[in-house]
Structures are given as structure tokens and as C-alpha cells.
Amino acid sequence: MKVVGLKLLDEFKKKHGDCRRQIDGWVNDVTNSNWRSFNDIKKDYPQASILHDNTVIFNIKGNNYRLATVVVIVAGRVFITLRG
């Protein structure tokens, strides 16, 4: 998968250095994944919340932070939409 919006994550990591390692790990995991369905996401991230309109919320650092994304499976893209 390709992660779109890495600049947003970089800015967030500058403000919240305590989650830098977890975000970098998430980016690495997603970049190396080949998700074909939302079930594949749930296999890798059982605590992820899959909402309407392809929105997926990932818990970062033990749910201290939540990362909102839009996942477009057919295009192989994960778009960062909100973090906090």
C-alpha cells in the first residue's frame, strides 16, 4: 500500500515525539502490506475501527492517539485525514 499524507504525520510527530516510533512502525507496516479487503486490515490491526466511506481509524500508542485514514483498496492507497 502507498501512504499519502506523510507530511501531516511528520508534522504531528514533531509535536508529539512520544508516538514517533509507533507512527513510523505503522507507516512501515502499511507500506509493506498488500491489503485486498478490509478483512485484511482487521487481521493486521484487530483494534482498527472500519467506518463508512472507507474510513479506518487506527489506534496509535495504546489508543493514546487515533489516526484517521481513508483506505482505497483497489488503488492500493491509504490517505491520512486526521490524527490526534
N, CA, C and O atoms as a DFTB+ gen file, in Angstrom:
336 C
 N C O
     1  1       0.850      -1.178       0.000
     2  2       0.000       0.000       0.000
     3  2       0.895       1.240       0.000
     4  3       2.020       1.217       0.500
     5  1       0.377       2.295      -0.561
     6  2       1.087       3.571      -0.550
     7  2       0.371       4.501       0.425
     8  3      -0.848       4.660       0.367
     9  1       1.138       5.106       1.314
    10  2       0.584       6.042       2.289
    11  2       0.694       7.450       1.714
    12  3       1.779       7.898       1.344
    13  1      -0.433       8.138       1.644
    14  2      -0.487       9.503       1.134
    15  2      -0.756      10.429       2.314
    16  3      -1.712      10.223       3.060
    17  1       0.078      11.438       2.483
    18  2      -0.083      12.385       3.579
    19  2       0.989      12.248       4.640
    20  3       0.771      12.598       5.800
    21  1       2.137      11.743       4.248
    22  2       3.216      11.553       5.215
    23  2       3.685      12.865       5.827
    24  3       4.161      12.885       6.962
    25  1       3.555      13.953       5.091
    26  2       3.962      15.253       5.640
    27  2       3.122      15.597       6.873
    28  3       3.642      16.147       7.844
    29  1       1.838      15.279       6.836
    30  2       0.982      15.515       8.001
    31  2       1.474      14.719       9.204
    32  3       1.498      15.220      10.329
    33  1       1.865      13.477       8.952
    34  2       2.379      12.649      10.048
    35  2       3.710      13.178      10.568
    36  3       3.959      13.152      11.773
    37  1       4.562      13.654       9.674
    38  2       5.841      14.219      10.105
    39  2       5.626      15.431      11.007
    40  3       6.306      15.586      12.021
    41  1       4.676      16.289      10.632
    42  2       4.370      17.464      11.452
    43  2       3.824      17.039      12.816
    44  3       4.164      17.628      13.842
    45  1       2.983      16.023      12.813
    46  2       2.418      15.534      14.062
    47  2       3.495      14.953      14.969
    48  3       3.487      15.181      16.178
    49  1       4.416      14.205      14.385
    50  2       5.500      13.596      15.179
    51  2       6.395      14.655      15.802
    52  3       6.938      14.443      16.887
    53  1       6.557      15.780      15.140
    54  2       7.362      16.866      15.715
    55  2       6.709      17.411      16.979
    56  3       7.398      17.766      17.935
    57  1       5.377      17.477      16.985
    58  2       4.646      17.997      18.136
    59  2       4.471      16.956      19.235
    60  3       4.385      17.285      20.418
    61  1       4.419      15.697      18.818
    62  2       4.134      14.606      19.764
    63  2       5.196      13.523      19.612
    64  3       4.930      12.445      19.081
    65  1       6.380      13.819      20.076
    66  2       7.509      12.911      19.909
    67  2       7.343      11.569      20.598
    68  3       8.027      10.604      20.256
    69  1       6.432      11.500      21.574
    70  2       6.242      10.247      22.299
    71  2       5.623       9.143      21.449
    72  3       5.643       7.977      21.842
    73  1       5.074       9.498      20.287
    74  2       4.461       8.473      19.436
    75  2       5.230       8.266      18.128
    76  3       4.769       7.541      17.247
    77  1       6.374       8.887      18.003
    78  2       7.165       8.811      16.774
    79  2       7.444       7.364      16.355
    80  3       7.247       6.999      15.197
    81  1       7.896       6.561      17.287
    82  2       8.262       5.169      16.972
    83  2       7.038       4.373      16.502
    84  3       7.129       3.582      15.563
    85  1       5.896       4.589      17.160
    86  2       4.692       3.855      16.796
    87  2       4.167       4.280      15.419
    88  3       3.712       3.441      14.641
    89  1       4.229       5.562      15.125
    90  2       3.787       6.026      13.810
    91  2       4.723       5.504      12.731
    92  3       4.268       5.053      11.680
    93  1       6.013       5.562      12.980
    94  2       6.969       5.028      11.996
    95  2       6.734       3.538      11.765
    96  3       6.825       3.064      10.632
    97  1       6.434       2.804      12.825
    98  2       6.132       1.381      12.694
    99  2       4.865       1.144      11.898
   100  3       4.809       0.230      11.075
   101  1       3.841       1.964      12.136
   102  2       2.589       1.859      11.391
   103  2       2.832       2.117       9.908
   104  3       2.361       1.363       9.056
   105  1       3.571       3.185       9.602
   106  2       3.876       3.500       8.199
   107  2       4.627       2.338       7.544
   108  3       4.319       1.959       6.415
   109  1       5.592       1.785       8.236
   110  2       6.344       0.646       7.704
   111  2       5.423      -0.552       7.454
   112  3       5.500      -1.187       6.402
   113  1       4.565      -0.856       8.410
   114  2       3.629      -1.971       8.256
   115  2       2.711      -1.771       7.052
   116  3       2.532      -2.678       6.239
   117  1       2.139      -0.586       6.950
   118  2       1.181      -0.322       5.878
   119  2       1.882      -0.327       4.522
   120  3       1.357      -0.879       3.555
   121  1       3.051       0.277       4.446
   122  2       3.793       0.324       3.187
   123  2       4.139      -1.078       2.693
   124  3       4.170      -1.328       1.488
   125  1       4.395      -1.977       3.616
   126  2       4.756      -3.350       3.247
   127  2       3.559      -4.286       3.153
   128  3       3.731      -5.479       2.905
   129  1       2.364      -3.773       3.343
   130  2       1.179      -4.627       3.280
   131  2       0.619      -4.658       1.859
   132  3       0.937      -3.819       1.016
   133  1      -0.217      -5.650       1.636
   134  2      -0.885      -5.797       0.351
   135  2      -2.354      -6.115       0.624
   136  3      -2.846      -7.183       0.261
   137  1      -3.046      -5.178       1.266
   138  2      -4.426      -5.410       1.650
   139  2      -5.310      -5.522       0.423
   140  3      -5.242      -4.693      -0.484
   141  1      -6.130      -6.545       0.404
   142  2      -7.082      -6.784      -0.689
   143  2      -8.522      -6.567      -0.236
   144  3      -9.444      -6.516      -1.050
   145  1      -8.699      -6.439       1.094
   146  2     -10.039      -6.219       1.641
   147  2      -9.897      -5.596       3.027
   148  3      -8.807      -5.553       3.598
   149  1     -11.013      -5.118       3.549
   150  2     -10.988      -4.563       4.894
   151  2     -10.764      -5.667       5.931
   152  3     -10.288      -5.398       7.034
   153  1     -11.102      -6.885       5.583
   154  2     -10.796      -8.011       6.473
   155  2      -9.291      -8.176       6.643
   156  3      -8.828      -8.541       7.724
   157  1      -8.525      -7.913       5.590
   158  2      -7.064      -7.972       5.695
   159  2      -6.552      -6.935       6.691
   160  3      -5.628      -7.205       7.458
   161  1      -7.153      -5.759       6.674
   162  2      -6.765      -4.716       7.633
   163  2      -7.047      -5.201       9.056
   164  3      -6.210      -5.046       9.945
   165  1      -8.222      -5.784       9.269
   166  2      -8.589      -6.259      10.605
   167  2      -7.680      -7.396      11.072
   168  3      -7.442      -7.542      12.270
   169  1      -7.171      -8.198      10.139
   170  2      -6.228      -9.254      10.522
   171  2      -4.936      -8.652      11.054
   172  3      -4.381      -9.128      12.045
   173  1      -4.458      -7.598      10.389
   174  2      -3.221      -6.938      10.816
   175  2      -3.435      -6.001      12.001
   176  3      -2.559      -5.865      12.856
   177  1      -4.594      -5.360      12.051
   178  2      -4.912      -4.386      13.097
   179  2      -6.305      -4.677      13.653
   180  3      -7.268      -4.002      13.289
   181  1      -6.422      -5.672      14.529
   182  2      -7.741      -6.067      15.042
   183  2      -8.485      -4.941      15.767
   184  3      -9.715      -4.948      15.815
   185  1      -7.759      -3.984      16.326
   186  2      -8.397      -2.897      17.067
   187  2      -8.797      -1.727      16.163
   188  3      -9.403      -0.766      16.638
   189  1      -8.471      -1.794      14.882
   190  2      -8.843      -0.714      13.957
   191  2     -10.364      -0.664      13.821
   192  3     -11.037      -1.695      13.824
   193  1     -10.885       0.546      13.703
   194  2     -12.330       0.739      13.501
   195  2     -12.570       1.045      12.034
   196  3     -12.017       2.000      11.488
   197  1     -13.388       0.238      11.408
   198  2     -13.718       0.455       9.996
   199  2     -15.096       1.087       9.948
   200  3     -16.085       0.496      10.383
   201  1     -15.147       2.306       9.409
   202  2     -16.371       3.090       9.369
   203  2     -16.872       3.200       7.927
   204  3     -16.320       2.586       7.015
   205  1     -17.900       3.975       7.747
   206  2     -18.459       4.170       6.406
   207  2     -17.490       4.943       5.519
   208  3     -16.536       5.545       6.012
   209  1     -17.729       4.925       4.251
   210  2     -16.936       5.681       3.271
   211  2     -15.451       5.348       3.308
   212  3     -14.623       6.229       3.074
   213  1     -15.092       4.099       3.597
   214  2     -13.703       3.627       3.574
   215  2     -12.822       4.258       4.647
   216  3     -11.596       4.187       4.557
   217  1     -13.422       4.866       5.648
   218  2     -12.656       5.442       6.746
   219  2     -12.214       4.335       7.695
   220  3     -13.014       3.490       8.099
   221  1     -10.936       4.352       8.042
   222  2     -10.396       3.393       9.004
   223  2      -9.646       4.186      10.066
   224  3      -8.791       5.011       9.746
   225  1      -9.971       3.931      11.333
   226  2      -9.319       4.591      12.458
   227  2      -8.351       3.584      13.087
   228  3      -8.755       2.498      13.503
   229  1      -7.087       3.953      13.151
   230  2      -6.063       3.111      13.755
   231  2      -5.690       3.683      15.120
   232  3      -5.536       4.895      15.269
   233  1      -5.546       2.817      16.106
   234  2      -5.087       3.220      17.435
   235  2      -3.567       3.259      17.426
   236  3      -2.913       2.315      16.982
   237  1      -3.017       4.349      17.917
   238  2      -1.573       4.531      17.967
   239  2      -1.158       4.678      19.428
   240  3      -1.780       5.416      20.193
   241  1      -0.120       3.981      19.792
   242  2       0.435       4.037      21.141
   243  2      -0.618       3.714      22.194
   244  3      -0.919       4.523      23.072
   245  1      -1.164       2.512      22.078
   246  2      -2.125       2.047      23.077
   247  2      -3.388       2.868      23.137
   248  3      -3.970       3.023      24.211
   249  1      -3.821       3.392      22.025
   250  2      -5.020       4.222      21.910
   251  2      -4.849       5.597      22.547
   252  3      -5.840       6.285      22.794
   253  1      -3.607       6.012      22.819
   254  2      -3.374       7.386      23.263
   255  2      -3.611       8.355      22.115
   256  3      -3.968       9.513      22.334
   257  1      -3.411       7.882      20.900
   258  2      -3.646       8.670      19.693
   259  2      -4.464       7.829      18.730
   260  3      -4.393       6.600      18.740
   261  1      -5.243       8.513      17.895
   262  2      -6.014       7.825      16.875
   263  2      -5.668       8.442      15.531
   264  3      -5.587       9.662      15.386
   265  1      -5.470       7.588      14.573
   266  2      -5.072       8.014      13.235
   267  2      -6.210       7.694      12.280
   268  3      -6.505       6.524      12.033
   269  1      -6.853       8.729      11.740
   270  2      -7.960       8.541      10.803
   271  2      -7.415       8.521       9.386
   272  3      -6.614       9.369       8.993
   273  1      -7.866       7.538       8.637
   274  2      -7.418       7.380       7.259
   275  2      -8.612       7.057       6.376
   276  3      -9.675       6.663       6.856
   277  1      -8.416       7.231       5.085
   278  2      -9.337       6.714       4.086
   279  2      -8.538       5.699       3.292
   280  3      -7.498       6.025       2.721
   281  1      -9.026       4.467       3.256
   282  2      -8.321       3.389       2.577
   283  2      -9.051       3.077       1.272
   284  3     -10.243       2.767       1.268
   285  1      -8.316       3.164       0.175
   286  2      -8.866       2.818      -1.134
   287  2      -8.161       1.541      -1.576
   288  3      -7.065       1.572      -2.136
   289  1      -8.821       0.422      -1.309
   290  2      -8.216      -0.892      -1.535
   291  2      -7.813      -1.079      -2.995
   292  3      -6.689      -1.498      -3.274
   293  1      -8.715      -0.773      -3.933
   294  2      -8.439      -1.058      -5.346
   295  2      -7.285      -0.228      -5.890
   296  3      -6.608      -0.643      -6.830
   297  1      -7.060       0.942      -5.301
   298  2      -5.956       1.794      -5.758
   299  2      -4.683       1.548      -4.962
   300  3      -3.618       2.055      -5.315
   301  1      -4.790       0.767      -3.885
   302  2      -3.617       0.497      -3.061
   303  2      -3.125       1.730      -2.333
   304  3      -1.918       1.923      -2.192
   305  1      -4.046       2.578      -1.863
   306  2      -3.680       3.832      -1.219
   307  2      -4.309       3.942       0.157
   308  3      -5.435       3.496       0.379
   309  1      -3.565       4.545       1.080
   310  2      -4.059       4.895       2.408
   311  2      -3.832       6.390       2.567
   312  3      -2.688       6.846       2.587
   313  1      -4.910       7.154       2.680
   314  2      -4.820       8.605       2.782
   315  2      -4.970       9.015       4.239
   316  3      -5.938       8.638       4.900
   317  1      -4.010       9.788       4.740
   318  2      -4.072      10.319       6.107
   319  2      -5.050      11.480       6.088
   320  3      -4.906      12.405       5.289
   321  1      -6.061      11.434       6.980
   322  2      -7.031      12.510       7.010
   323  2      -7.018      13.282       8.318
   324  3      -7.287      14.483       8.327
   325  1      -6.709      12.613       9.423
   326  2      -6.741      13.273      10.725
   327  2      -5.896      12.480      11.694
   328  3      -5.812      11.255      11.613
   329  1      -5.283      13.179      12.591
   330  2      -4.509      12.493      13.611
   331  2      -4.664      13.271      14.897
   332  3      -4.810      14.493      14.890
   333  1      -4.631      12.560      15.982
   334  2      -4.773      13.224      17.267
   335  2      -5.261      12.298      18.334
   336  3      -5.432      12.712      19.480
